[in-house]
Structures are given as structure tokens and as C-alpha cells.
Amino acid sequence: FDLGFNRNNVVVMDNVLPKERLAGLKDKLLSISGVEKVSFVSGSPLDGGDDRSYDYKGTPLSFQLFIVDSTFFDIFGIKIKSTGIIPSKNTLWVNQKGFDALQPDKNSTFTLYKKEKQIAGITSDFHFKSLHDPIGLVQLRLRDKDDGCWTIIIKIASGADAIKTANFIKQAYSKYNGNEPFDSYFADETIQKWYEKDAKASKIIMAFT
């Protein structure tokens, strides 16, 4: 099923490093054969981001916030329709559902808690939960040098040995962080776990049938 984002050959690792060491890690990972792109984020389609609930013009709205760099969009294949406003830490991207809910003025501006916010672009809608849940409202903010991150996301090049490359990535990261423990997984493995209950239920139904 098209979830609205690319999930193939994407490795995800927990970040255990301070923000000051991330640039060096990125150079290290990009030097590995088979590694195409590296992104540092707090929130992604795989973990659902951080909840932000507002009372907006008398209507309760619940957004999921992702703090991302520009490479995030390339890795996940998420398209952006620009509003003509230059992205910065003080602007937001929103998905189409979020834009429709906010209904900003002609300058792509809306007011939240008496502060004006500008929308730099509208992303395509994408799932960040299982298909049992409808696509929700999403805000994305540009990560800058003062932001840390939760997650390291790596795109493995098409044609590369994904398992072998992932092992090289984990070895390099472990050496760079002083052998601090971390979790790592492929994006499609995470998505598969969303449906473990469905798979078990299906087996039970088939058994009774």
C-alpha cells in the first residue's frame, strides 16, 4: 500500500550523540560505500513525531510535529509545494490536511497563541500510523545547528547490498559513539510491526475456518 513515503532501503538508528558531533558522524556515514543520504530528525513517519494540540479559532486541532532537515524529504520521497516563503526555524511546512485545517491568509500566515506563523510549503499527505488510522495533521520545522535529534535516518543506494551496508553503518556508528548501545532497524520492519495483531488475528481466523 502506498503510505505516502518511501520505506525501501531506509535504515533508522537511535541517536546517542550530542548535537556537536553530528556533522562529523554524517561525514563518516557518507564515506561508507552504498550510503546515499543521511538525515538527522526528531520525528518521522515511523515514530509519529511529537504531539502538538491547540485550540485554534475555537476548534481543537492536534498536529504531529517533525523537526527535520532538507534531506529528510529526499530520503522519504515526500513532495513539497512551496508557498514562496523561504524555510527557516521560524516557519513551518504542513501537510495538505494541516493546511486545510488552518486555512491561512493569502500570505500563508496564521495566528497561534497571538503569534503569527508562516507556512513555507505544503507537503503531500503521508501516513505515520497504521492504516487503521486516517492520515492526521502534520507540521514540520526546519532543524538548525542548535537542535539535537532523536533519530538518524540513512538511505542505502539502489543496487547496494542492503544488509551488508547496514552492518557497516552500525559498526561505524558504534565505533564513532564509543560503543554506546543503540537500536537500529529497517523502516519496513517497523511498518510490519504495526500489523502484528492483524497477522495473528488472520492466522486464528484461518485456523477456525
MIVOVO-985800 format. One record per residue: residue number from 1; x, y, z of N, C-alpha, C in turn; residue in three letters. Coordinates in steps of 0.001 Angstrom, whole numbers, always signed. Each point is the difference from the previous one (the first is absolute). Layout:
# MIVOVO-985800
{pt NUM {X Y Z} {X Y Z} {X Y Z} 'ALA'}
...
//
This chain:
# MIVOVO-985800
{pt 1 {+847 -1189 +0} {-847 +1189 +0} {+882 +1238 +0} 'PHE'}
{pt 2 {-389 +1000 -780} {+759 +1242 -56} {-268 +804 +1267} 'ASP'}
{pt 3 {+1000 +81 +881} {-147 +718 +1261} {+298 +1488 -132} 'LEU'}
{pt 4 {+425 +412 -1192} {+320 +1413 -221} {+1453 +330 +256} 'GLY'}
{pt 5 {+821 -1019 +322} {+1433 +222 +187} {+763 -1262 -379} 'PHE'}
{pt 6 {+1260 +191 -390} {+860 -1124 -353} {+454 -727 +1262} 'ASN'}
{pt 7 {-75 -1323 -19} {+429 -780 +1155} {+1031 -1066 -390} 'ARG'}
{pt 8 {+448 +21 -1234} {+932 -1022 -479} {+1451 +433 +200} 'ASN'}
{pt 9 {+819 -933 +487} {+1433 +238 +195} {+266 +1192 +911} 'ASN'}
{pt 10 {-838 +164 +1021} {+167 +1086 +967} {+350 -604 +1364} 'VAL'}
{pt 11 {+1154 +389 +528} {+449 -464 +1313} {-244 +1114 +1020} 'VAL'}
{pt 12 {-507 -372 +1153} {-303 +960 +1060} {+774 -393 +1256} 'VAL'}
{pt 13 {+663 +988 +630} {+755 -264 +1223} {-320 +1062 +1046} 'MET'}
{pt 14 {-50 -410 +1255} {-152 +960 +1097} {+1249 +863 +89} 'ASP'}
{pt 15 {-161 +1285 +248} {+1152 +866 +181} {+426 +6 +1467} 'ASN'}
{pt 16 {+1287 -252 +243} {+544 +35 +1360} {+1095 +1058 +123} 'VAL'}
{pt 17 {+135 +858 -1020} {+1079 +979 -36} {-495 +1405 +296} 'LEU'}
{pt 18 {+841 +864 +576} {-364 +1420 +121} {+8 +654 -1378} 'PRO'}
{pt 19 {-726 +1092 -121} {-152 +655 -1303} {+1331 +424 -609} 'LYS'}
{pt 20 {+1008 +291 +846} {+1287 +474 -500} {+743 -1067 -817} 'GLU'}
{pt 21 {-355 -1255 +182} {+719 -1085 -690} {-734 -533 -1218} 'ARG'}
{pt 22 {-1156 +553 -281} {-807 -557 -1086} {+606 +252 -1377} 'LEU'}
{pt 23 {+586 +1175 -205} {+593 +301 -1306} {+1124 -978 -327} 'ALA'}
{pt 24 {+834 -304 +997} {+1079 -959 -206} {-526 -1387 -305} 'GLY'}
{pt 25 {-1080 -392 +677} {-607 -1297 -265} {-540 -67 -1424} 'LEU'}
{pt 26 {-624 +1077 -439} {-554 +10 -1360} {+1089 -235 -1033} 'LYS'}
{pt 27 {+1139 +671 +156} {+1120 -206 -924} {+466 -1453 +54} 'ASP'}
{pt 28 {+45 -561 +1209} {+449 -1385 +162} {-947 -966 -728} 'LYS'}
{pt 29 {-1295 +190 +177} {-975 -910 -606} {-25 +140 -1518} 'LEU'}
{pt 30 {+113 +1218 -500} {-31 +217 -1459} {+1227 -576 -687} 'LEU'}
{pt 31 {+1059 -263 +762} {+1200 -591 -596} {-128 -1510 -195} 'SER'}
{pt 32 {-1066 -586 +548} {-221 -1448 -129} {-592 -299 -1367} 'ILE'}
{pt 33 {+576 -951 -699} {-512 -401 -1311} {-1432 -516 +131} 'SER'}
{pt 34 {-875 +527 -823} {-1404 -415 +38} {-896 +959 +742} 'GLY'}
{pt 35 {+574 +912 +785} {-802 +1001 +703} {-237 +1185 -931} 'VAL'}
{pt 36 {-1264 +331 -216} {-364 +1061 -938} {-304 +1325 +695} 'GLU'}
{pt 37 {-788 -57 +1081} {-399 +1225 +698} {-89 -262 +1494} 'LYS'}
{pt 38 {+233 +1065 +796} {-88 -84 +1460} {-800 +1191 +498} 'VAL'}
{pt 39 {-938 -258 +892} {-860 +1057 +539} {-87 -131 +1515} 'SER'}
{pt 40 {-47 +1158 +686} {-176 +32 +1450} {-1341 +661 +304} 'PHE'}
{pt 41 {-864 -693 +722} {-1359 +496 +218} {-460 -258 +1427} 'VAL'}
{pt 42 {-1024 +738 +392} {-768 -320 +1206} {-1442 -175 -449} 'SER'}
{pt 43 {-358 -1223 -257} {-1330 -309 -522} {+58 -391 -1458} 'GLY'}
{pt 44 {-686 -1079 -345} {-54 -484 -1384} {-1289 -790 -183} 'SER'}
{pt 45 {-325 -398 -1233} {-1193 -827 -199} {+44 -1321 +762} 'PRO'}
{pt 46 {+1185 -402 +456} {+140 -1287 +669} {-279 +55 +1495} 'LEU'}
{pt 47 {+106 +1204 +601} {-265 +100 +1440} {-1130 +971 +332} 'ASP'}
{pt 48 {-516 +699 -996} {-1168 +860 +225} {+299 +1378 +526} 'GLY'}
{pt 49 {+1275 +310 +273} {+344 +1347 +438} {-504 +333 +1393} 'GLY'}
{pt 50 {-142 +1293 +253} {-378 +519 +1321} {-1367 +667 -107} 'ASP'}
{pt 51 {-879 -314 +925} {-1360 +536 -72} {-39 +1478 +386} 'ASP'}
{pt 52 {-723 +780 -790} {-248 +1410 +273} {-1497 +250 -145} 'ARG'}
{pt 53 {-670 +273 +1099} {-1446 +228 -22} {-290 +1466 +282} 'SER'}
{pt 54 {-908 +584 -776} {-324 +1411 +122} {-1507 +203 +9} 'TYR'}
{pt 55 {-388 +1125 +567} {-1354 +492 -220} {+124 +1104 -1047} 'ASP'}
{pt 56 {-433 -277 -1196} {+207 +905 -1123} {-1339 +531 -498} 'TYR'}
{pt 57 {-216 +1272 +229} {-1247 +655 -405} {-1216 -745 +569} 'LYS'}
{pt 58 {+148 -455 +1258} {-1097 -685 +654} {-127 -1473 -340} 'GLY'}
{pt 59 {+933 -516 -820} {-38 -1407 -403} {+1247 -708 +502} 'THR'}
{pt 60 {-117 -1128 +697} {+1192 -736 +429} {+673 -690 -1183} 'PRO'}
{pt 61 {+1295 +238 -156} {+774 -637 -1069} {+1188 -723 +624} 'LEU'}
{pt 62 {+297 -1179 -497} {+1141 -771 +482} {+940 -278 -1174} 'SER'}
{pt 63 {+1190 +581 +46} {+1023 -197 -1016} {+1102 -899 +542} 'PHE'}
{pt 64 {+683 -686 -915} {+1241 -687 +335} {+1149 +834 -546} 'GLN'}
{pt 65 {+964 +326 +854} {+1115 +847 -385} {+1237 -845 -304} 'LEU'}
{pt 66 {+606 +278 -1166} {+1270 -613 -383} {+1021 +1127 -177} 'PHE'}
{pt 67 {+1167 -140 +617} {+1099 +951 -201} {+1015 -691 -908} 'ILE'}
{pt 68 {+180 +533 -1203} {+704 -737 -1053} {+997 +895 -729} 'VAL'}
{pt 69 {+906 -637 -743} {+856 +737 -926} {-512 -248 -1417} 'ASP'}
{pt 70 {+601 +682 -969} {-507 -102 -1372} {+186 -1406 -574} 'SER'}
{pt 71 {+995 -735 +475} {+249 -1349 -507} {-1128 -957 +363} 'THR'}
{pt 72 {-702 +290 +1083} {-1155 -810 +417} {-976 -192 -1157} 'PHE'}
{pt 73 {-293 +1083 -717} {-969 -68 -1085} {+515 -845 -1158} 'PHE'}
{pt 74 {+1310 +72 -257} {+592 -800 -1081} {-39 -1488 +338} 'ASP'}
{pt 75 {+328 -340 +1239} {+29 -1410 +397} {-1396 -623 -70} 'ILE'}
{pt 76 {-984 +699 +538} {-1350 -563 +56} {-831 +311 -1242} 'PHE'}
{pt 77 {+548 +788 -924} {-727 +288 -1241} {-1265 +805 +226} 'GLY'}
{pt 78 {+5 +865 +1012} {-1172 +825 +307} {+103 +1306 -779} 'ILE'}
{pt 79 {-1007 +293 -787} {+4 +1176 -868} {-454 +1238 +769} 'LYS'}
{pt 80 {+559 +1164 -397} {-379 +1276 +604} {-444 +970 -1088} 'ILE'}
{pt 81 {-1122 +631 +216} {-455 +1095 -867} {+310 +1301 +724} 'LYS'}
{pt 82 {+939 +772 -543} {+458 +1213 +676} {-1075 +1080 -23} 'SER'}
{pt 83 {-35 +790 +1068} {-892 +1164 +47} {+757 +1277 -370} 'THR'}
{pt 84 {+1306 -129 -299} {+813 +1158 -334} {+724 +587 +1191} 'GLY'}
{pt 85 {-234 -554 +1184} {+653 +476 +1218} {+1232 -868 +267} 'ILE'}
{pt 86 {+1131 +644 +302} {+1244 -718 +231} {-77 -774 +1319} 'ILE'}
{pt 87 {+259 -1303 -33} {-50 -784 +1244} {+1051 +455 +1004} 'PRO'}
{pt 88 {-380 +59 +1263} {+914 +327 +1083} {-531 -651 +1268} 'SER'}
{pt 89 {+715 +199 +1113} {-452 -569 +1263} {-1310 +631 +448} 'LYS'}
{pt 90 {-312 +1170 -540} {-1208 +719 +408} {-1193 -234 -926} 'ASN'}
{pt 91 {+170 -861 -1004} {-1110 -338 -879} {-360 -1471 +182} 'THR'}
{pt 92 {-1092 -406 -586} {-437 -1391 +60} {-336 -497 -1393} 'LEU'}
{pt 93 {+179 -1288 -200} {-665 -697 -1087} {-1194 -719 +628} 'TRP'}
{pt 94 {-1063 -139 -723} {-1146 -783 +473} {-441 -929 -1122} 'VAL'}
{pt 95 {-622 -1102 +377} {-557 -845 -1052} {-1308 +619 -508} 'ASN'}
{pt 96 {-528 -559 -1069} {-1189 +586 -612} {-1163 +35 +969} 'GLN'}
{pt 97 {-142 -1048 +794} {-1086 -20 +988} {+183 +1096 +1039} 'LYS'}
{pt 98 {+1249 +227 +400} {+277 +1058 +963} {-289 +1379 -575} 'GLY'}
{pt 99 {+364 +192 -1257} {-255 +1282 -663} {-1493 +270 -78} 'PHE'}
{pt 100 {-765 -1024 -353} {-1461 +155 -101} {-614 +317 +1356} 'ASP'}
{pt 101 {+568 -564 +1074} {-533 +246 +1345} {+327 +1413 +477} 'ALA'}
{pt 102 {+1184 +500 -339} {+433 +1315 +468} {-596 +1141 -826} 'LEU'}
{pt 103 {-212 -259 -1289} {-540 +1017 -902} {+726 +1346 +170} 'GLN'}
{pt 104 {+1306 +28 -278} {+765 +1245 +155} {-442 +1061 -994} 'PRO'}
{pt 105 {+436 +1262 +228} {-390 +1084 -907} {+834 -79 -1286} 'ASP'}
{pt 106 {-175 +972 -870} {+642 -42 -1320} {+1528 +75 +86} 'LYS'}
{pt 107 {+533 +434 +1142} {+1448 +26 +212} {+510 -1259 +687} 'ASN'}
{pt 108 {-844 -1029 +26} {+335 -1278 +654} {+335 +194 +1471} 'SER'}
{pt 109 {-730 +921 +643} {+222 +320 +1406} {-1226 -381 +816} 'THR'}
{pt 110 {+232 -557 +1185} {-1088 -255 +938} {+461 +421 +1387} 'PHE'}
{pt 111 {-924 +211 +903} {+321 +475 +1344} {-289 -1089 +1012} 'THR'}
{pt 112 {+999 -271 +846} {-124 -1024 +1024} {+542 +566 +1298} 'LEU'}
{pt 113 {-839 +13 +1040} {+376 +580 +1285} {+536 +1433 -165} 'TYR'}
{pt 114 {-710 +764 -810} {+301 +1422 -246} {+1331 +215 -718} 'LYS'}
{pt 115 {+566 -1070 -556} {+1229 +115 -777} {-267 -417 -1437} 'LYS'}
{pt 116 {+518 +808 -935} {-175 -327 -1411} {+1021 -1052 -435} 'GLU'}
{pt 117 {-484 -987 -732} {+843 -1046 -549} {-174 -13 -1518} 'LYS'}
{pt 118 {+1101 -251 -716} {-82 -78 -1451} {+252 -1422 -471} 'GLN'}
{pt 119 {-670 -371 -1067} {+128 -1329 -585} {+901 +97 -1226} 'ILE'}
{pt 120 {+1129 -718 +30} {+959 +41 -1098} {-369 -947 -1135} 'ALA'}
{pt 121 {-829 -995 +292} {-372 -945 -1034} {-1028 -998 +494} 'GLY'}
{pt 122 {-621 -672 -950} {-1019 -1011 +291} {+534 -1340 -490} 'ILE'}
{pt 123 {+112 -964 +903} {+490 -1315 -389} {-1162 -885 -424} 'THR'}
{pt 124 {+338 -1024 -752} {-979 -1030 -300} {-393 -694 +1304} 'SER'}
{pt 125 {-1207 -508 +53} {-452 -722 +1193} {+684 -1362 +81} 'ASP'}
{pt 126 {+346 -429 +1199} {+616 -1314 +188} {-470 -586 +1330} 'PHE'}
{pt 127 {-14 -1315 +67} {-388 -697 +1221} {+1154 +19 +1003} 'HIS'}
{pt 128 {-324 +92 +1281} {+1001 -180 +1053} {-523 -940 +1077} 'PHE'}
{pt 129 {-1092 -659 -294} {-546 -1085 +818} {-479 -1079 -957} 'LYS'}
{pt 130 {-529 -1077 +549} {-481 -1075 -863} {-1228 +469 -782} 'SER'}
{pt 131 {-375 -786 -978} {-1134 +356 -854} {-1334 -69 +731} 'LEU'}
{pt 132 {+18 -470 +1253} {-1218 +45 +810} {-367 +1433 +356} 'HIS'}
{pt 133 {+989 +910 -42} {-211 +1406 +352} {+86 +865 -1253} 'ASP'}
{pt 134 {-886 +986 -130} {+93 +902 -1144} {+1247 +872 +101} 'PRO'}
{pt 135 {+431 +558 -1125} {+1137 +921 +1} {-344 +1210 +859} 'ILE'}
{pt 136 {+916 +372 +891} {-238 +1118 +904} {+645 +1290 -470} 'GLY'}
{pt 137 {-59 +1013 +860} {+560 +1315 -296} {+1485 +9 +371} 'LEU'}
{pt 138 {+824 +574 -874} {+1442 -17 +195} {+583 +1406 -150} 'VAL'}
{pt 139 {+894 +354 +909} {+846 +1184 -128} {+1452 -469 -25} 'GLN'}
{pt 140 {+798 +638 -831} {+1423 -311 -66} {+789 +1298 +128} 'LEU'}
{pt 141 {+1031 -25 +842} {+851 +1174 +175} {+1422 -337 -403} 'ARG'}
{pt 142 {+669 +994 -595} {+1372 -196 -442} {+939 -92 +1201} 'LEU'}
{pt 143 {+786 -1057 +39} {+994 -177 +1053} {+1197 +903 -266} 'ARG'}
{pt 144 {+554 +614 +1046} {+1215 +791 -167} {+1089 -506 +935} 'ASP'}
{pt 145 {+1148 +678 +3} {+1170 -486 +736} {-209 -45 +1510} 'LYS'}
{pt 146 {-991 +724 +492} {-251 +3 +1449} {-912 -1142 +437} 'ASP'}
{pt 147 {-568 -704 -958} {-902 -1110 +310} {+761 -1315 +72} 'ASP'}
{pt 148 {-311 -795 +991} {+477 -1368 +10} {-910 -843 -879} 'GLY'}
{pt 149 {+38 -1287 +167} {-922 -855 -754} {-216 -1305 +740} 'CYS'}
{pt 150 {-1133 -638 -300} {-300 -1310 +591} {+571 -1120 -849} 'TRP'}
{pt 151 {-32 +218 -1313} {+136 -1111 -928} {+939 +334 -1153} 'THR'}
{pt 152 {+764 -1002 -411} {+854 +91 -1182} {-629 -882 -1071} 'ILE'}
{pt 153 {-208 +564 -1174} {-639 -732 -1086} {+958 -52 -1179} 'ILE'}
{pt 154 {+234 -1196 -514} {+959 -198 -1089} {-676 -679 -1176} 'ILE'}
{pt 155 {+215 +547 -1192} {-512 -620 -1231} {+1136 -773 -644} 'LYS'}
{pt 156 {-223 -1292 -216} {+969 -840 -692} {-286 +48 -1494} 'ILE'}
{pt 157 {+1040 +131 -787} {-148 +162 -1444} {-640 -1229 -636} 'ALA'}
{pt 158 {-776 +242 -1024} {-599 -1098 -761} {+1101 -840 -629} 'SER'}
{pt 159 {-111 -1307 +117} {+1004 -900 -558} {+1055 -428 +999} 'GLY'}
{pt 160 {+130 +732 +1109} {+965 -387 +1036} {-572 -1161 +810} 'ALA'}
{pt 161 {+872 -771 +616} {-422 -1082 +886} {-490 +643 +1303} 'ASP'}
{pt 162 {-1309 +39 +201} {-580 +743 +1115} {+445 -550 +1356} 'ALA'}
{pt 163 {+10 -1321 +165} {+377 -601 +1282} {+1466 +257 +303} 'ILE'}
{pt 164 {+849 -201 -987} {+1438 +205 +185} {+296 +1464 +313} 'LYS'}
{pt 165 {-641 +908 -753} {+222 +1429 +221} {-501 +417 +1378} 'THR'}
{pt 166 {-1158 -520 +408} {-545 +321 +1322} {+956 -440 +1106} 'ALA'}
{pt 167 {+643 -1139 -166} {+965 -465 +1002} {+1216 +931 +73} 'ASN'}
{pt 168 {+467 +468 -1160} {+1114 +961 -15} {-410 +1303 +691} 'PHE'}
{pt 169 {-1232 +423 -234} {-515 +1226 +624} {+5 -145 +1522} 'ILE'}
{pt 170 {-517 -1117 +487} {-88 -209 +1447} {+1390 -103 +644} 'LYS'}
{pt 171 {+922 -656 -695} {+1362 -112 +517} {+666 +1372 +91} 'GLN'}
{pt 172 {-160 +807 -1047} {+604 +1332 -25} {-599 +895 +1083} 'ALA'}
{pt 173 {-1307 -86 +160} {-678 +825 +1010} {+415 -418 +1407} 'TYR'}
{pt 174 {+77 -1289 +235} {+393 -507 +1315} {+1418 +446 +349} 'SER'}
{pt 175 {+902 -67 -964} {+1385 +431 +227} {+61 +1497 +260} 'LYS'}
{pt 176 {-799 +767 -742} {+27 +1459 +120} {-570 +466 +1341} 'TYR'}
{pt 177 {-1004 -718 +514} {-644 +453 +1249} {+588 -653 +1245} 'ASN'}
{pt 178 {+1122 -706 -153} {+645 -609 +1168} {-710 -1235 +504} 'GLY'}
{pt 179 {-654 -726 -928} {-697 -1255 +314} {-1203 +185 +914} 'ASN'}
{pt 180 {-604 +1181 -58} {-1261 +213 +719} {-1089 -873 -644} 'GLU'}
{pt 181 {-853 -649 +795} {-1055 -832 -583} {-1054 +846 -706} 'PRO'}
{pt 182 {-548 -528 -1078} {-1053 +690 -750} {-834 -1035 -740} 'PHE'}
{pt 183 {-1211 +379 -327} {-876 -861 -801} {+105 +410 -1461} 'ASP'}
{pt 184 {-84 -966 -877} {-9 +277 -1440} {-934 -983 -685} 'SER'}
{pt 185 {-575 +414 -1115} {-967 -841 -695} {-236 +567 -1394} 'TYR'}
{pt 186 {-532 -835 -859} {-443 +464 -1311} {-1403 +580 +131} 'PHE'}
{pt 187 {-293 +1017 -808} {-1313 +655 +59} {-1128 -988 -249} 'ALA'}
{pt 188 {+177 -893 -966} {-1101 -914 -316} {-239 -1012 +1122} 'ASP'}
{pt 189 {+1019 -275 +823} {-199 -873 +1167} {-924 +672 +1015} 'GLU'}
{pt 190 {+199 +1290 +203} {-848 +754 +923} {-1445 -8 -454} 'THR'}
{pt 191 {-197 +245 -1285} {-1365 +26 -543} {-657 -1367 +146} 'ILE'}
{pt 192 {+776 -1063 -211} {-550 -1343 +139} {-526 -240 +1413} 'GLN'}
{pt 193 {+671 +577 +1002} {-427 -185 +1395} {-1347 +659 +273} 'LYS'}
{pt 194 {-355 +1017 -807} {-1310 +629 +173} {-1130 -1004 -195} 'TRP'}
{pt 195 {+297 -1085 -719} {-1058 -934 -400} {+155 -1380 +621} 'TYR'}
{pt 196 {+784 -96 +1074} {+190 -1306 +639} {-1316 -556 +537} 'GLU'}
{pt 197 {-819 +865 +598} {-1297 -453 +518} {-894 -491 -1131} 'LYS'}
{pt 198 {+44 +696 -1135} {-807 -414 -1153} {+451 -1373 -505} 'ASP'}
{pt 199 {+1330 -194 -39} {+532 -1273 -486} {-417 -1149 +921} 'ALA'}
{pt 200 {+66 +246 +1320} {-404 -1045 +955} {-1492 -294 -110} 'LYS'}
{pt 201 {-794 +1053 -128} {-1447 -191 -139} {-328 -779 -1265} 'ALA'}
{pt 202 {+717 +304 -1067} {-228 -701 -1266} {+297 -1489 +127} 'SER'}
{pt 203 {+1087 -345 +711} {+357 -1407 +195} {-1064 -728 +814} 'LYS'}
{pt 204 {-520 +682 +1021} {-1033 -615 +850} {-1269 -241 -814} 'ILE'}
{pt 205 {-387 +997 -798} {-1198 -140 -835} {+170 -1135 -1003} 'ILE'}
{pt 206 {+1187 -74 -609} {+243 -1065 -973} {-51 -1372 +684} 'MET'}
{pt 207 {+534 -56 +1231} {-7 -1273 +719} {-1419 -464 +280} 'ALA'}
{pt 208 {-865 +915 +449} {-1384 -353 +272} {-758 -316 -1276} 'PHE'}
{pt 209 {+349 +712 -1085} {-649 -292 -1278} {+325 -1414 -482} 'THR'}
//
